[in-house]
Structures are given as C-alpha cells and as structure tokens.
Amino acid sequence: MRYDDARERWDQRFSAEEYLFGTAANAFLASHAALLRPGTTALSVADGEGRNSVWLARQGLAVTAFDLSPVGVAKARWLAERSGVTVDYHVADVNAWDWDARRYDVIAAVFIQFASPDERTRIFAGMKRALAPGGLLLLQGYTPRQLAYGTGGPPHAENMYTAAMLAPAFDDLEILHLAEHDDVISEGKGHDGMSALVDLVARRPG
C-alpha cells in the first residue's frame, strides 16, 4: 500500500470521536510494568491514538512516539494532555523513521502488522539498532490463526508472526519470553474478542 493510501486509510479509521482501540494500554505491555524504570527513555512504534505512549509516560518514562496518521497523532496529543503527561509525538511513516537517530531503553511495538514481510525485516532491524545496551523490546502481534477469528489485524497471513519466525529474527537479543497463545482482548472496536497472539520480550546485551 502506498504511503498516501495508507495514511488516508488510517486517518479515516481514526476520524471518529471515540478511540478505535480504546484509551487503555495494551494488556501485554501493561503486564510488564515491573520491567520499566522511571527516568528511562521509550519509543512507541506506530502508536496510533496514543494509548500505549501515554501509559508509558504515566510510568515515568520519557517517551517518543510516532504514527503515520496525523489524525491519530492529534488524538494522541489530546489523550496525553488529558492524562497530564508529556510525549514527544511525530507524524512519520515507519518505513521512513530514522532508527539510527537515537537509542532507547524501551521500544514498544504492538500490533504493527500492516508491514509486508520485506518491510518487516527492515523494521525489525531498525528497532534492534535503536535499542540502547540493556534496552528492552516489547512486541506483540497476531499469528496466522487470527484470520479465523477475524477480531482484529490485517487479512493477510504473510503479515502475521509466529514464535518460530520471531526467534531467529531476534536471536541477537536475549529473548526473555516468547510464546504464542489464544486470549480474549478488548481494545475498543478495533480489537475485540478471542485472538491468536504471540508475545516477545527481548533485551539487547550490554
């Protein structure tokens, strides 16, 4: 999908007054709060309407976040203001993000499966470069079984993840947790119902 087409699609999806994926943090991300340290830095990738970046900021992290959609980013800024936190927001395409500009102590990548396999390879490599030594990657996505559930995510099996695919993709990191599981999630209208998920928690050595 071309950049302009993708941006228009997400602008339309985010144009309603309500938040498409809700305003609460992703449950997988929130379940790892104990690993986060106030005062450290975080990057929220393809952050949408801000639910995850705002939650990270409320944990005391200095958060940078970006999304393709100006409409989504505007709603994220409003959510941050309403929540009393500051986030450094950017409108940016994930394929054009400068992964080498800064290093982060935490990178959150939650349901970023709009990326094709070729794009995914570049994004994964970029996220690894952007991790500071000792930095933590928190990634959750759908497995191909999600197509049968139809409760969120793109209708393309090639965009999905499996544990067998993620393990070699991140074998240069210390993998702390990697598991596939089915679970019910409730994240606004966008993600609602039984879902086929895969979770990765990995740390950059150093």
Salt bridges, closest charged atoms under 4 A:
ASP4 OD1 - ARG7 NH2 3.39
ASP5 OD1 - ARG2 NH2 3.20
GLU18 OE2 - LYS189 NZ 3.18
GLU49 OE2 - LYS75 NZ 2.64
ASP88 OD2 - HIS90 NE2 3.13
ASP100 OD1 - ARG129 NE 2.76
ASP172 OD1 - LYS128 NZ 3.17
GLU180 OE1 - ARG145 NH1 3.20
ASP182 OD1 - ARG145 NH2 2.44
GLU187 OE1 - ARG51 NH2 3.09
GLU187 OE1 - HIS191 ND1 2.87
ASP199 OD2 - HIS181 NE2 2.72
